[in-house]
Amino acid sequence: MSIKNGRFTLIEIIIVVVGILIFGSILFSDGNILTDNKTAHRILYEQGYTDIQITGYEAWACKESDNYSTGFVAKNKDGKMIRGVVCSSWLDKYATIRFK
């Protein structure tokens, strides 16, 4: 950014405001724009998991090509509680379940 006579250009102000709005929307969304709760719940249910609880965004748990990283706690077919993440993408309807 360059300051000319103590003033910012209009483009510089717009860039800063847009950046603040994007950061604020991520910060105050509880990570919901980074999770796909509906897909995660559907995939887990289809695989036989029960008592599914979505725990929110899981940073660095998925590949770079995944758009969503949705943490969960659920009961497996043996009745054991497990913790993991469902990684998915908006480009296709497939998802990967990763366990912690």
Secondary structure, DSSP 8 states (H G I E B T S, - for coil): ---BTTB--HHHHHHHHHHHHHHHHHHHTTTGGG--HHHHHHHHHHTT-EEEEEEEE-TT-S-TT-SEEEEEEEE-TTS-EEEEEEEE-SSSS-EEEEE-
